[in-house]
Amino acid sequence: LHQQHPRPIEKHTTMSEAAATTTPPSWRQSVPQKFRSDEVNEIAKVLASLEPGATPPSKLMLASQFENKMFNDASGLSDYKKKIQRRLKKMQKSYKAANPTVAVPAMTNTPVGGGGTGG
């Protein structure tokens, strides 16, 4: 009397879904939107430090596009994080090389001799 029937409908649906998407990005589906939003905000902070004159909406838009590209190009969550870090570091290095005064702003305001009269 207690026969359990298999659920072929669920199996069939799962197989159909797998066939419809050739490479399901399962790791992407497990990443919460909040995590991605936090990443976008961190990227925007880096962009703001590189280009302080840019408007906040433009920085967020660029950060969002940047994050989305890294997200879609990555093969997994750790690869995603590495890609973001590598690209941001590369941007920071190239920007500082092009604008050497941005690299050490504190040095330009500090007198060499400590400000004393000497003697």
N, CA, C and O atoms as a DFTB+ gen file, in Angstrom:
476 C
 N C O
     1  1       0.800      -1.198       0.000
     2  2       0.000       0.000       0.000
     3  2       0.845       1.265       0.000
     4  3       0.414       2.285      -0.538
     5  1       2.023       1.229       0.582
     6  2       2.848       2.436       0.706
     7  2       3.858       2.517      -0.438
     8  3       5.066       2.542      -0.207
     9  1       3.379       2.555      -1.614
    10  2       4.288       2.677      -2.748
    11  2       4.653       4.139      -2.962
    12  3       3.793       5.020      -2.934
    13  1       5.928       4.380      -3.175
    14  2       6.367       5.739      -3.503
    15  2       6.629       5.780      -4.998
    16  3       7.361       4.958      -5.551
    17  1       6.023       6.737      -5.613
    18  2       6.189       6.869      -7.054
    19  2       7.298       7.858      -7.347
    20  3       7.367       8.920      -6.729
    21  1       8.161       7.518      -8.280
    22  2       9.195       8.486      -8.681
    23  2       8.537       9.692      -9.363
    24  3       7.419       9.600      -9.870
    25  1       9.221      10.774      -9.364
    26  2       8.672      12.008      -9.954
    27  2       9.323      12.280     -11.305
    28  3      10.262      13.071     -11.403
    29  1       8.822      11.625     -12.337
    30  2       9.440      11.801     -13.661
    31  2       9.293      13.220     -14.199
    32  3      10.117      13.668     -14.997
    33  1       8.259      13.924     -13.774
    34  2       8.060      15.288     -14.266
    35  2       9.214      16.176     -13.820
    36  3       9.730      16.966     -14.610
    37  1       9.624      16.050     -12.553
    38  2      10.733      16.859     -12.062
    39  2      12.033      16.480     -12.757
    40  3      12.822      17.352     -13.119
    41  1      12.257      15.189     -12.946
    42  2      13.468      14.758     -13.641
    43  2      13.481      15.284     -15.064
    44  3      14.503      15.763     -15.555
    45  1      12.350      15.189     -15.707
    46  2      12.248      15.651     -17.090
    47  2      12.527      17.150     -17.185
    48  3      13.230      17.598     -18.091
    49  1      11.979      17.916     -16.258
    50  2      12.188      19.361     -16.248
    51  2      13.661      19.681     -16.052
    52  3      14.212      20.534     -16.749
    53  1      14.295      19.005     -15.113
    54  2      15.703      19.244     -14.852
    55  2      16.546      18.937     -16.077
    56  3      17.448      19.702     -16.420
    57  1      16.261      17.835     -16.731
    58  2      17.019      17.472     -17.920
    59  2      16.787      18.478     -19.047
    60  3      17.714      18.805     -19.790
    61  1      15.566      18.965     -19.175
    62  2      15.262      19.946     -20.215
    63  2      16.011      21.243     -19.957
    64  3      16.561      21.849     -20.877
    65  1      16.029      21.659     -18.706
    66  2      16.743      22.884     -18.356
    67  2      18.231      22.740     -18.627
    68  3      18.864      23.665     -19.136
    69  1      18.791      21.589     -18.291
    70  2      20.211      21.359     -18.525
    71  2      20.518      21.364     -20.020
    72  3      21.560      21.865     -20.442
    73  1      19.629      20.818     -20.804
    74  2      19.842      20.778     -22.247
    75  2      19.693      22.166     -22.869
    76  3      20.351      22.481     -23.860
    77  1      18.832      22.987     -22.289
    78  2      18.582      24.320     -22.844
    79  2      19.780      25.243     -22.634
    80  3      20.070      26.082     -23.486
    81  1      20.477      25.095     -21.510
    82  2      21.647      25.924     -21.248
    83  2      22.880      25.042     -21.342
    84  3      23.052      24.121     -20.544
    85  1      23.726      25.319     -22.303
    86  2      24.877      24.458     -22.550
    87  2      25.889      24.523     -21.411
    88  3      26.439      23.490     -21.030
    89  1      26.152      25.711     -20.855
    90  2      27.078      25.833     -19.734
    91  2      26.418      26.656     -18.629
    92  3      26.572      27.876     -18.593
    93  1      25.690      26.005     -17.737
    94  2      24.995      26.752     -16.684
    95  2      25.978      27.394     -15.709
    96  3      26.825      26.708     -15.137
    97  1      25.870      28.705     -15.520
    98  2      26.793      29.398     -14.614
    99  2      26.342      29.262     -13.159
   100  3      25.910      30.237     -12.543
   101  1      26.447      28.051     -12.617
   102  2      25.913      27.790     -11.282
   103  2      26.561      28.653     -10.211
   104  3      25.878      29.082      -9.281
   105  1      27.847      28.919     -10.313
   106  2      28.499      29.743      -9.291
   107  2      27.934      31.157      -9.295
   108  3      27.844      31.792      -8.245
   109  1      27.554      31.653     -10.467
   110  2      26.990      33.008     -10.564
   111  2      25.637      33.092      -9.867
   112  3      25.315      34.098      -9.235
   113  1      24.850      32.029      -9.986
   114  2      23.528      32.007      -9.367
   115  2      23.620      32.001      -7.849
   116  3      22.683      32.426      -7.173
   117  1      24.726      31.530      -7.309
   118  2      24.873      31.451      -5.858
   119  2      25.406      32.745      -5.242
   120  3      25.448      32.870      -4.018
   121  1      25.810      33.704      -6.070
   122  2      26.350      34.971      -5.549
   123  2      25.199      35.927      -5.250
   124  3      24.439      36.280      -6.152
   125  1      25.065      36.349      -3.992
   126  2      23.986      37.282      -3.647
   127  2      24.187      38.650      -4.298
   128  3      25.319      39.099      -4.476
   129  1      23.104      39.293      -4.644
   130  2      23.173      40.620      -5.261
   131  2      23.849      41.619      -4.325
   132  3      24.553      42.518      -4.783
   133  1      23.641      41.469      -3.029
   134  2      24.262      42.364      -2.045
   135  2      25.785      42.306      -2.150
   136  3      26.457      43.335      -2.070
   137  1      26.321      41.113      -2.327
   138  2      27.765      40.943      -2.476
   139  2      28.268      41.715      -3.688
   140  3      29.272      42.423      -3.615
   141  1      27.556      41.568      -4.804
   142  2      27.947      42.263      -6.028
   143  2      27.825      43.771      -5.864
   144  3      28.680      44.512      -6.349
   145  1      26.783      44.237      -5.193
   146  2      26.610      45.667      -4.950
   147  2      27.748      46.212      -4.104
   148  3      28.244      47.310      -4.356
   149  1      28.161      45.452      -3.106
   150  2      29.287      45.868      -2.278
   151  2      30.566      45.957      -3.109
   152  3      31.365      46.876      -2.929
   153  1      30.756      45.012      -4.010
   154  2      31.926      45.044      -4.889
   155  2      31.899      46.300      -5.777
   156  3      32.921      46.961      -5.961
   157  1      30.734      46.613      -6.315
   158  2      30.593      47.805      -7.158
   159  2      30.954      49.056      -6.358
   160  3      31.639      49.942      -6.868
   161  1      30.501      49.131      -5.119
   162  2      30.813      50.291      -4.277
   163  2      32.309      50.397      -3.996
   164  3      32.862      51.496      -3.990
   165  1      32.959      49.270      -3.765
   166  2      34.409      49.284      -3.532
   167  2      35.158      49.717      -4.790
   168  3      36.122      50.478      -4.713
   169  1      34.716      49.237      -5.936
   170  2      35.333      49.625      -7.207
   171  2      35.151      51.129      -7.418
   172  3      36.073      51.815      -7.859
   173  1      33.966      51.631      -7.104
   174  2      33.692      53.065      -7.255
   175  2      34.613      53.895      -6.362
   176  3      35.043      54.979      -6.755
   177  1      34.915      53.394      -5.169
   178  2      35.841      54.107      -4.281
   179  2      37.227      54.206      -4.903
   180  3      37.872      55.253      -4.834
   181  1      37.681      53.117      -5.506
   182  2      38.990      53.133      -6.157
   183  2      38.975      54.117      -7.324
   184  3      39.910      54.897      -7.499
   185  1      37.910      54.074      -8.115
   186  2      37.797      55.013      -9.238
   187  2      37.774      56.453      -8.737
   188  3      38.359      57.337      -9.362
   189  1      37.106      56.691      -7.623
   190  2      37.039      58.040      -7.056
   191  2      38.422      58.515      -6.635
   192  3      38.746      59.692      -6.788
   193  1      39.235      57.613      -6.108
   194  2      40.585      58.004      -5.695
   195  2      41.466      58.307      -6.902
   196  3      42.389      59.117      -6.814
   197  1      41.183      57.664      -8.017
   198  2      41.976      57.904      -9.222
   199  2      41.521      59.160      -9.961
   200  3      42.333      59.862     -10.563
   201  1      40.236      59.436      -9.913
   202  2      39.669      60.572     -10.642
   203  2      38.693      61.304      -9.732
   204  3      37.481      61.124      -9.856
   205  1      39.210      62.138      -8.807
   206  2      38.330      62.780      -7.831
   207  2      37.308      63.736      -8.443
   208  3      36.289      64.017      -7.812
   209  1      37.547      64.241      -9.642
   210  2      36.628      65.186     -10.255
   211  2      35.411      64.562     -10.904
   212  3      34.478      65.274     -11.276
   213  1      35.400      63.239     -11.048
   214  2      34.264      62.571     -11.691
   215  2      33.046      62.605     -10.779
   216  3      33.179      62.585      -9.556
   217  1      31.873      62.657     -11.371
   218  2      30.634      62.709     -10.585
   219  2      30.331      61.330      -9.994
   220  3      30.668      60.314     -10.600
   221  1      29.697      61.285      -8.814
   222  2      29.362      59.982      -8.209
   223  2      28.548      59.071      -9.124
   224  3      28.837      57.876      -9.179
   225  1      27.530      59.585      -9.855
   226  2      26.803      58.669     -10.746
   227  2      27.684      58.078     -11.845
   228  3      27.513      56.917     -12.216
   229  1      28.621      58.864     -12.366
   230  2      29.474      58.329     -13.432
   231  2      30.424      57.278     -12.877
   232  3      30.719      56.292     -13.552
   233  1      30.908      57.482     -11.644
   234  2      31.789      56.494     -11.024
   235  2      31.031      55.193     -10.771
   236  3      31.561      54.107     -11.008
   237  1      29.804      55.301     -10.296
   238  2      29.008      54.092     -10.055
   239  2      28.678      53.370     -11.346
   240  3      28.687      52.141     -11.397
   241  1      28.386      54.132     -12.386
   242  2      28.079      53.506     -13.673
   243  2      29.308      52.750     -14.203
   244  3      29.192      51.608     -14.648
   245  1      30.476      53.388     -14.152
   246  2      31.694      52.724     -14.609
   247  2      32.016      51.511     -13.747
   248  3      32.400      50.459     -14.258
   249  1      31.859      51.664     -12.439
   250  2      32.134      50.554     -11.532
   251  2      31.196      49.385     -11.810
   252  3      31.616      48.228     -11.775
   253  1      29.937      49.678     -12.083
   254  2      28.961      48.641     -12.368
   255  2      29.300      47.901     -13.656
   256  3      29.215      46.674     -13.711
   257  1      29.683      48.639     -14.682
   258  2      30.067      48.011     -15.952
   259  2      31.318      47.157     -15.773
   260  3      31.406      46.044     -16.291
   261  1      32.281      47.694     -15.033
   262  2      33.528      46.984     -14.762
   263  2      33.240      45.674     -14.017
   264  3      33.732      44.613     -14.401
   265  1      32.441      45.759     -12.951
   266  2      32.112      44.578     -12.149
   267  2      31.377      43.548     -12.984
   268  3      31.660      42.354     -12.885
   269  1      30.433      43.994     -13.809
   270  2      29.657      43.073     -14.632
   271  2      30.547      42.324     -15.614
   272  3      30.363      41.127     -15.835
   273  1      31.508      43.023     -16.200
   274  2      32.431      42.371     -17.137
   275  2      33.272      41.324     -16.411
   276  3      33.446      40.211     -16.907
   277  1      33.790      41.678     -15.245
   278  2      34.595      40.725     -14.475
   279  2      33.746      39.521     -14.060
   280  3      34.215      38.384     -14.093
   281  1      32.504      39.776     -13.675
   282  2      31.588      38.713     -13.253
   283  2      31.330      37.744     -14.400
   284  3      31.349      36.528     -14.208
   285  1      31.090      38.281     -15.588
   286  2      30.785      37.420     -16.738
   287  2      32.013      36.721     -17.299
   288  3      31.898      35.640     -17.876
   289  1      33.193      37.325     -17.137
   290  2      34.415      36.715     -17.650
   291  2      35.001      35.659     -16.722
   292  3      35.763      34.798     -17.163
   293  1      34.650      35.719     -15.442
   294  2      35.263      34.833     -14.452
   295  2      34.741      33.406     -14.563
   296  3      33.612      33.160     -14.988
   297  1      35.607      32.472     -14.165
   298  2      35.228      31.063     -14.193
   299  2      34.687      30.586     -12.847
   300  3      34.156      29.480     -12.748
   301  1      34.819      31.405     -11.824
   302  2      34.327      31.062     -10.495
   303  2      34.433      32.268      -9.584
   304  3      34.937      33.315      -9.990
   305  1      33.966      32.129      -8.368
   306  2      33.961      33.250      -7.436
   307  2      35.377      33.719      -7.103
   308  3      35.629      34.923      -7.054
   309  1      36.298      32.792      -6.873
   310  2      37.671      33.200      -6.555
   311  2      38.324      33.870      -7.770
   312  3      39.083      34.827      -7.617
   313  1      38.032      33.371      -8.964
   314  2      38.558      33.987     -10.181
   315  2      37.991      35.392     -10.354
   316  3      38.704      36.307     -10.767
   317  1      36.731      35.561     -10.043
   318  2      36.058      36.864     -10.102
   319  2      36.761      37.872      -9.196
   320  3      37.067      38.988      -9.614
   321  1      37.014      37.463      -7.943
   322  2      37.692      38.351      -6.994
   323  2      39.107      38.686      -7.463
   324  3      39.543      39.834      -7.376
   325  1      39.819      37.674      -7.960
   326  2      41.189      37.892      -8.440
   327  2      41.211      38.837      -9.627
   328  3      42.055      39.730      -9.698
   329  1      40.288      38.646     -10.558
   330  2      40.230      39.512     -11.742
   331  2      40.000      40.967     -11.342
   332  3      40.641      41.870     -11.880
   333  1      39.095      41.191     -10.410
   334  2      38.820      42.560      -9.965
   335  2      40.070      43.165      -9.340
   336  3      40.459      44.282      -9.680
   337  1      40.695      42.433      -8.429
   338  2      41.880      42.952      -7.744
   339  2      43.020      43.243      -8.719
   340  3      43.652      44.297      -8.653
   341  1      43.274      42.297      -9.622
   342  2      44.364      42.492     -10.593
   343  2      44.106      43.703     -11.468
   344  3      45.002      44.520     -11.684
   345  1      42.893      43.822     -11.970
   346  2      42.570      44.920     -12.875
   347  2      42.637      46.270     -12.160
   348  3      43.140      47.243     -12.721
   349  1      42.137      46.331     -10.935
   350  2      42.188      47.582     -10.183
   351  2      43.628      47.985      -9.877
   352  3      43.981      49.159      -9.991
   353  1      44.461      47.020      -9.491
   354  2      45.870      47.314      -9.219
   355  2      46.564      47.822     -10.482
   356  3      47.358      48.761     -10.434
   357  1      46.256      47.196     -11.592
   358  2      46.849      47.612     -12.863
   359  2      46.424      49.041     -13.205
   360  3      47.233      49.849     -13.661
   361  1      45.140      49.340     -12.979
   362  2      44.643      50.694     -13.244
   363  2      45.331      51.707     -12.338
   364  3      45.717      52.785     -12.790
   365  1      45.486      51.366     -11.066
   366  2      46.122      52.272     -10.118
   367  2      47.569      52.539     -10.506
   368  3      48.026      53.681     -10.465
   369  1      48.292      51.487     -10.883
   370  2      49.689      51.651     -11.287
   371  2      49.808      52.512     -12.529
   372  3      50.636      53.422     -12.578
   373  1      48.988      52.234     -13.535
   374  2      49.089      52.995     -14.779
   375  2      48.648      54.430     -14.575
   376  3      49.196      55.335     -15.203
   377  1      47.669      54.660     -13.712
   378  2      47.217      56.028     -13.461
   379  2      48.274      56.812     -12.707
   380  3      48.515      57.978     -13.019
   381  1      48.915      56.189     -11.713
   382  2      49.962      56.862     -10.952
   383  2      51.178      57.142     -11.814
   384  3      51.845      58.160     -11.630
   385  1      51.473      56.261     -12.747
   386  2      52.609      56.481     -13.640
   387  2      52.337      57.663     -14.557
   388  3      53.248      58.429     -14.872
   389  1      51.095      57.813     -14.986
   390  2      50.731      58.924     -15.862
   391  2      50.602      60.236     -15.098
   392  3      50.796      61.307     -15.672
   393  1      50.272      60.160     -13.795
   394  2      50.088      61.342     -12.951
   395  2      50.909      61.187     -11.676
   396  3      50.350      60.855     -10.631
   397  1      52.220      61.418     -11.732
   398  2      53.066      61.160     -10.569
   399  2      52.719      61.987      -9.332
   400  3      53.034      61.561      -8.221
   401  1      52.091      63.138      -9.477
   402  2      51.738      63.947      -8.308
   403  2      50.642      63.289      -7.489
   404  3      50.518      63.569      -6.297
   405  1      49.844      62.420      -8.098
   406  2      48.776      61.726      -7.382
   407  2      49.363      60.636      -6.493
   408  3      48.772      60.293      -5.469
   409  1      50.515      60.089      -6.867
   410  2      51.087      58.962      -6.147
   411  2      51.490      59.314      -4.716
   412  3      51.311      58.496      -3.813
   413  1      52.028      60.512      -4.493
   414  2      52.496      60.887      -3.159
   415  2      52.063      62.309      -2.810
   416  3      52.904      63.206      -2.762
   417  1      50.786      62.534      -2.568
   418  2      50.328      63.894      -2.292
   419  2      50.863      64.458      -0.992
   420  3      51.033      65.673      -0.896
   421  1      51.138      63.640       0.015
   422  2      51.628      64.145       1.297
   423  2      53.041      64.707       1.172
   424  3      53.395      65.636       1.898
   425  1      53.833      64.178       0.292
   426  2      55.221      64.623       0.120
   427  2      55.286      66.062      -0.394
   428  3      56.205      66.798      -0.033
   429  1      54.348      66.468      -1.211
   430  2      54.409      67.809      -1.793
   431  2      54.101      68.892      -0.782
   432  3      54.450      70.050      -1.009
   433  1      53.458      68.556       0.332
   434  2      53.089      69.543       1.332
   435  2      54.036      69.569       2.533
   436  3      53.876      70.423       3.405
   437  1      55.002      68.677       2.607
   438  2      55.887      68.573       3.748
   439  2      57.242      69.202       3.414
   440  3      57.880      68.790       2.445
   441  1      57.690      70.180       4.185
   442  2      59.018      70.763       3.946
   443  2      60.096      69.715       4.208
   444  3      59.958      68.893       5.113
   445  1      61.156      69.745       3.426
   446  2      62.212      68.740       3.512
   447  2      62.943      68.799       4.846
   448  3      63.204      67.754       5.443
   449  1      63.281      69.995       5.330
   450  2      64.058      70.127       6.564
   451  2      63.216      70.071       7.811
   452  3      63.736      70.340       8.893
   453  1      61.965      69.742       7.726
   454  2      61.100      69.704       8.887
   455  2      60.568      71.081       9.263
   456  3      59.871      71.224      10.268
   457  1      60.892      72.096       8.465
   458  2      60.347      73.424       8.698
   459  2      61.158      74.264       9.659
   460  3      60.771      75.399       9.939
   461  1      62.280      73.754      10.186
   462  2      63.105      74.513      11.130
   463  2      63.954      75.569      10.427
   464  3      64.090      75.542       9.203
   465  1      64.520      76.488      11.187
   466  2      65.366      77.540      10.602
   467  2      66.770      77.048      10.323
   468  3      67.447      77.600       9.456
   469  1      67.222      76.042      11.022
   470  2      68.541      75.463      10.773
   471  2      69.652      76.390      11.230
   472  3      69.375      77.482      11.726
   473  1      70.936      75.967      11.070
   474  2      71.918      76.926      11.506
   475  2      73.251      76.520      11.348
   476  3      74.168      77.267      11.690
